[in-house]
């Protein structure tokens, strides 16, 4: 399976400053990329020159229980267990491009 996306690439030139241009990128599946992953939450951490995004899955029953506790004014647990689906380390530039693409997509919806 090949996925094609228009990806904004920053072209840094001394004369004009930063310019964004669109190019087509054909992405081929990697060895382990054939399995879809599902996530219903994400956690982001910054490091030196990288952004780490952890995608996770929290059982819907646990989410419902937490919502019921909050509505009833009861104490919620300090920690809730979840399963990490995927961890991605991105360069700051790639994270910026991802944020830009997500904002464009969400503005259309």
PyMOL CGO cylinders between C-alpha atoms (Angstrom):
from pymol import cmd
from pymol.cgo import CYLINDER

trace = [
    CYLINDER, 0.00, 0.00, 0.00, 1.30, 3.42, -0.96, 0.3, 1, 1, 1, 1, 1, 1,
    CYLINDER, 1.30, 3.42, -0.96, 0.02, 6.60, 0.60, 0.3, 1, 1, 1, 1, 1, 1,
    CYLINDER, 0.02, 6.60, 0.60, 0.52, 9.93, -1.11, 0.3, 1, 1, 1, 1, 1, 1,
    CYLINDER, 0.52, 9.93, -1.11, 0.36, 13.21, 0.79, 0.3, 1, 1, 1, 1, 1, 1,
    CYLINDER, 0.36, 13.21, 0.79, 1.12, 16.82, 0.04, 0.3, 1, 1, 1, 1, 1, 1,
    CYLINDER, 1.12, 16.82, 0.04, 3.69, 17.78, 2.64, 0.3, 1, 1, 1, 1, 1, 1,
    CYLINDER, 3.69, 17.78, 2.64, 4.73, 21.37, 3.36, 0.3, 1, 1, 1, 1, 1, 1,
    CYLINDER, 4.73, 21.37, 3.36, 8.50, 21.66, 3.20, 0.3, 1, 1, 1, 1, 1, 1,
    CYLINDER, 8.50, 21.66, 3.20, 10.26, 24.78, 4.42, 0.3, 1, 1, 1, 1, 1, 1,
    CYLINDER, 10.26, 24.78, 4.42, 12.79, 26.08, 1.94, 0.3, 1, 1, 1, 1, 1, 1,
    CYLINDER, 12.79, 26.08, 1.94, 15.26, 28.36, 3.69, 0.3, 1, 1, 1, 1, 1, 1,
    CYLINDER, 15.26, 28.36, 3.69, 16.93, 30.87, 1.43, 0.3, 1, 1, 1, 1, 1, 1,
    CYLINDER, 16.93, 30.87, 1.43, 19.02, 33.83, 2.49, 0.3, 1, 1, 1, 1, 1, 1,
    CYLINDER, 19.02, 33.83, 2.49, 17.42, 36.25, 0.05, 0.3, 1, 1, 1, 1, 1, 1,
    CYLINDER, 17.42, 36.25, 0.05, 13.74, 35.53, 0.78, 0.3, 1, 1, 1, 1, 1, 1,
    CYLINDER, 13.74, 35.53, 0.78, 13.72, 34.09, 4.31, 0.3, 1, 1, 1, 1, 1, 1,
    CYLINDER, 13.72, 34.09, 4.31, 11.47, 31.08, 4.96, 0.3, 1, 1, 1, 1, 1, 1,
    CYLINDER, 11.47, 31.08, 4.96, 9.12, 29.93, 2.23, 0.3, 1, 1, 1, 1, 1, 1,
    CYLINDER, 9.12, 29.93, 2.23, 6.74, 26.97, 2.43, 0.3, 1, 1, 1, 1, 1, 1,
    CYLINDER, 6.74, 26.97, 2.43, 6.16, 24.90, -0.68, 0.3, 1, 1, 1, 1, 1, 1,
    CYLINDER, 6.16, 24.90, -0.68, 4.10, 21.77, -1.32, 0.3, 1, 1, 1, 1, 1, 1,
    CYLINDER, 4.10, 21.77, -1.32, 5.61, 18.63, -2.80, 0.3, 1, 1, 1, 1, 1, 1,
    CYLINDER, 5.61, 18.63, -2.80, 4.10, 15.19, -3.27, 0.3, 1, 1, 1, 1, 1, 1,
    CYLINDER, 4.10, 15.19, -3.27, 5.62, 12.47, -1.11, 0.3, 1, 1, 1, 1, 1, 1,
    CYLINDER, 5.62, 12.47, -1.11, 4.91, 8.80, -1.89, 0.3, 1, 1, 1, 1, 1, 1,
    CYLINDER, 4.91, 8.80, -1.89, 5.24, 6.80, 1.29, 0.3, 1, 1, 1, 1, 1, 1,
    CYLINDER, 5.24, 6.80, 1.29, 5.89, 3.06, 0.98, 0.3, 1, 1, 1, 1, 1, 1,
    CYLINDER, 5.89, 3.06, 0.98, 4.93, 0.77, 3.84, 0.3, 1, 1, 1, 1, 1, 1,
    CYLINDER, 4.93, 0.77, 3.84, 7.80, -0.32, 6.01, 0.3, 1, 1, 1, 1, 1, 1,
    CYLINDER, 7.80, -0.32, 6.01, 8.29, -3.81, 7.34, 0.3, 1, 1, 1, 1, 1, 1,
    CYLINDER, 8.29, -3.81, 7.34, 5.96, -3.35, 10.33, 0.3, 1, 1, 1, 1, 1, 1,
    CYLINDER, 5.96, -3.35, 10.33, 3.75, -0.57, 8.98, 0.3, 1, 1, 1, 1, 1, 1,
    CYLINDER, 3.75, -0.57, 8.98, 1.00, -2.87, 7.65, 0.3, 1, 1, 1, 1, 1, 1,
    CYLINDER, 1.00, -2.87, 7.65, -0.84, -3.10, 10.96, 0.3, 1, 1, 1, 1, 1, 1,
    CYLINDER, -0.84, -3.10, 10.96, -3.15, -0.21, 11.78, 0.3, 1, 1, 1, 1, 1, 1,
    CYLINDER, -3.15, -0.21, 11.78, -2.86, 1.19, 15.28, 0.3, 1, 1, 1, 1, 1, 1,
    CYLINDER, -2.86, 1.19, 15.28, -5.71, 2.78, 17.17, 0.3, 1, 1, 1, 1, 1, 1,
    CYLINDER, -5.71, 2.78, 17.17, -5.25, 5.48, 19.76, 0.3, 1, 1, 1, 1, 1, 1,
    CYLINDER, -5.25, 5.48, 19.76, -7.79, 7.44, 21.78, 0.3, 1, 1, 1, 1, 1, 1,
    CYLINDER, -7.79, 7.44, 21.78, -5.28, 9.73, 23.48, 0.3, 1, 1, 1, 1, 1, 1,
    CYLINDER, -5.28, 9.73, 23.48, -1.80, 11.09, 23.00, 0.3, 1, 1, 1, 1, 1, 1,
    CYLINDER, -1.80, 11.09, 23.00, 0.93, 12.48, 25.24, 0.3, 1, 1, 1, 1, 1, 1,
    CYLINDER, 0.93, 12.48, 25.24, 3.67, 14.82, 24.02, 0.3, 1, 1, 1, 1, 1, 1,
    CYLINDER, 3.67, 14.82, 24.02, 7.08, 15.44, 25.56, 0.3, 1, 1, 1, 1, 1, 1,
    CYLINDER, 7.08, 15.44, 25.56, 9.86, 17.72, 24.40, 0.3, 1, 1, 1, 1, 1, 1,
    CYLINDER, 9.86, 17.72, 24.40, 13.51, 16.81, 24.35, 0.3, 1, 1, 1, 1, 1, 1,
    CYLINDER, 13.51, 16.81, 24.35, 16.65, 18.38, 22.99, 0.3, 1, 1, 1, 1, 1, 1,
    CYLINDER, 16.65, 18.38, 22.99, 15.88, 18.80, 19.30, 0.3, 1, 1, 1, 1, 1, 1,
    CYLINDER, 15.88, 18.80, 19.30, 13.09, 16.20, 19.31, 0.3, 1, 1, 1, 1, 1, 1,
    CYLINDER, 13.09, 16.20, 19.31, 9.42, 15.90, 20.13, 0.3, 1, 1, 1, 1, 1, 1,
    CYLINDER, 9.42, 15.90, 20.13, 8.28, 12.53, 21.46, 0.3, 1, 1, 1, 1, 1, 1,
    CYLINDER, 8.28, 12.53, 21.46, 4.65, 11.60, 20.84, 0.3, 1, 1, 1, 1, 1, 1,
    CYLINDER, 4.65, 11.60, 20.84, 3.19, 8.63, 22.70, 0.3, 1, 1, 1, 1, 1, 1,
    CYLINDER, 3.19, 8.63, 22.70, -0.07, 7.32, 21.30, 0.3, 1, 1, 1, 1, 1, 1,
    CYLINDER, -0.07, 7.32, 21.30, -2.10, 5.23, 23.70, 0.3, 1, 1, 1, 1, 1, 1,
    CYLINDER, -2.10, 5.23, 23.70, -5.31, 3.36, 24.19, 0.3, 1, 1, 1, 1, 1, 1,
    CYLINDER, -5.31, 3.36, 24.19, -7.48, 3.76, 27.25, 0.3, 1, 1, 1, 1, 1, 1,
    CYLINDER, -7.48, 3.76, 27.25, -10.25, 1.18, 27.64, 0.3, 1, 1, 1, 1, 1, 1,
    CYLINDER, -10.25, 1.18, 27.64, -13.62, 2.85, 26.93, 0.3, 1, 1, 1, 1, 1, 1,
    CYLINDER, -13.62, 2.85, 26.93, -15.11, 1.23, 30.04, 0.3, 1, 1, 1, 1, 1, 1,
    CYLINDER, -15.11, 1.23, 30.04, -12.43, 2.91, 32.15, 0.3, 1, 1, 1, 1, 1, 1,
    CYLINDER, -12.43, 2.91, 32.15, -13.23, 6.25, 30.49, 0.3, 1, 1, 1, 1, 1, 1,
    CYLINDER, -13.23, 6.25, 30.49, -16.95, 5.77, 31.23, 0.3, 1, 1, 1, 1, 1, 1,
    CYLINDER, -16.95, 5.77, 31.23, -16.21, 4.89, 34.87, 0.3, 1, 1, 1, 1, 1, 1,
    CYLINDER, -16.21, 4.89, 34.87, -14.04, 8.01, 35.26, 0.3, 1, 1, 1, 1, 1, 1,
    CYLINDER, -14.04, 8.01, 35.26, -16.79, 10.19, 33.73, 0.3, 1, 1, 1, 1, 1, 1,
    CYLINDER, -16.79, 10.19, 33.73, -19.36, 8.70, 36.14, 0.3, 1, 1, 1, 1, 1, 1,
    CYLINDER, -19.36, 8.70, 36.14, -17.08, 9.37, 39.12, 0.3, 1, 1, 1, 1, 1, 1,
    CYLINDER, -17.08, 9.37, 39.12, -16.57, 12.99, 38.07, 0.3, 1, 1, 1, 1, 1, 1,
    CYLINDER, -16.57, 12.99, 38.07, -20.30, 13.55, 37.52, 0.3, 1, 1, 1, 1, 1, 1,
    CYLINDER, -20.30, 13.55, 37.52, -21.08, 12.07, 40.93, 0.3, 1, 1, 1, 1, 1, 1,
    CYLINDER, -21.08, 12.07, 40.93, -18.47, 14.31, 42.57, 0.3, 1, 1, 1, 1, 1, 1,
    CYLINDER, -18.47, 14.31, 42.57, -16.50, 11.32, 43.78, 0.3, 1, 1, 1, 1, 1, 1,
    CYLINDER, -16.50, 11.32, 43.78, -12.73, 11.03, 43.99, 0.3, 1, 1, 1, 1, 1, 1,
    CYLINDER, -12.73, 11.03, 43.99, -11.02, 9.82, 40.82, 0.3, 1, 1, 1, 1, 1, 1,
    CYLINDER, -11.02, 9.82, 40.82, -7.81, 7.76, 40.94, 0.3, 1, 1, 1, 1, 1, 1,
    CYLINDER, -7.81, 7.76, 40.94, -4.52, 9.60, 40.66, 0.3, 1, 1, 1, 1, 1, 1,
    CYLINDER, -4.52, 9.60, 40.66, -3.28, 7.15, 38.03, 0.3, 1, 1, 1, 1, 1, 1,
    CYLINDER, -3.28, 7.15, 38.03, -5.10, 5.15, 35.39, 0.3, 1, 1, 1, 1, 1, 1,
    CYLINDER, -5.10, 5.15, 35.39, -3.52, 2.32, 33.41, 0.3, 1, 1, 1, 1, 1, 1,
    CYLINDER, -3.52, 2.32, 33.41, -3.42, 2.49, 29.63, 0.3, 1, 1, 1, 1, 1, 1,
    CYLINDER, -3.42, 2.49, 29.63, -1.68, 0.63, 26.83, 0.3, 1, 1, 1, 1, 1, 1,
    CYLINDER, -1.68, 0.63, 26.83, 0.86, 2.45, 24.66, 0.3, 1, 1, 1, 1, 1, 1,
    CYLINDER, 0.86, 2.45, 24.66, 0.08, 1.90, 20.99, 0.3, 1, 1, 1, 1, 1, 1,
    CYLINDER, 0.08, 1.90, 20.99, 3.08, 3.64, 19.50, 0.3, 1, 1, 1, 1, 1, 1,
    CYLINDER, 3.08, 3.64, 19.50, 5.92, 6.03, 20.34, 0.3, 1, 1, 1, 1, 1, 1,
    CYLINDER, 5.92, 6.03, 20.34, 7.24, 8.38, 17.67, 0.3, 1, 1, 1, 1, 1, 1,
    CYLINDER, 7.24, 8.38, 17.67, 10.27, 10.65, 17.95, 0.3, 1, 1, 1, 1, 1, 1,
    CYLINDER, 10.27, 10.65, 17.95, 10.11, 13.60, 15.56, 0.3, 1, 1, 1, 1, 1, 1,
    CYLINDER, 10.11, 13.60, 15.56, 12.54, 16.36, 14.80, 0.3, 1, 1, 1, 1, 1, 1,
    CYLINDER, 12.54, 16.36, 14.80, 11.21, 19.76, 15.84, 0.3, 1, 1, 1, 1, 1, 1,
    CYLINDER, 11.21, 19.76, 15.84, 10.79, 20.63, 12.16, 0.3, 1, 1, 1, 1, 1, 1,
    CYLINDER, 10.79, 20.63, 12.16, 8.83, 17.43, 11.44, 0.3, 1, 1, 1, 1, 1, 1,
    CYLINDER, 8.83, 17.43, 11.44, 6.63, 18.09, 14.51, 0.3, 1, 1, 1, 1, 1, 1,
    CYLINDER, 6.63, 18.09, 14.51, 5.98, 21.61, 13.24, 0.3, 1, 1, 1, 1, 1, 1,
    CYLINDER, 5.98, 21.61, 13.24, 5.00, 20.23, 9.82, 0.3, 1, 1, 1, 1, 1, 1,
    CYLINDER, 5.00, 20.23, 9.82, 2.73, 17.63, 11.47, 0.3, 1, 1, 1, 1, 1, 1,
    CYLINDER, 2.73, 17.63, 11.47, 1.01, 20.31, 13.54, 0.3, 1, 1, 1, 1, 1, 1,
    CYLINDER, 1.01, 20.31, 13.54, 0.49, 22.40, 10.39, 0.3, 1, 1, 1, 1, 1, 1,
    CYLINDER, 0.49, 22.40, 10.39, -1.01, 19.45, 8.49, 0.3, 1, 1, 1, 1, 1, 1,
    CYLINDER, -1.01, 19.45, 8.49, -3.29, 18.52, 11.40, 0.3, 1, 1, 1, 1, 1, 1,
    CYLINDER, -3.29, 18.52, 11.40, -4.50, 22.13, 11.72, 0.3, 1, 1, 1, 1, 1, 1,
    CYLINDER, -4.50, 22.13, 11.72, -5.30, 22.22, 7.99, 0.3, 1, 1, 1, 1, 1, 1,
    CYLINDER, -5.30, 22.22, 7.99, -7.20, 18.94, 8.19, 0.3, 1, 1, 1, 1, 1, 1,
    CYLINDER, -7.20, 18.94, 8.19, -9.16, 19.91, 11.31, 0.3, 1, 1, 1, 1, 1, 1,
    CYLINDER, -9.16, 19.91, 11.31, -10.13, 23.31, 9.89, 0.3, 1, 1, 1, 1, 1, 1,
    CYLINDER, -10.13, 23.31, 9.89, -11.84, 21.50, 7.00, 0.3, 1, 1, 1, 1, 1, 1,
    CYLINDER, -11.84, 21.50, 7.00, -13.91, 19.32, 9.38, 0.3, 1, 1, 1, 1, 1, 1,
]
cmd.load_cgo(trace, "trace")
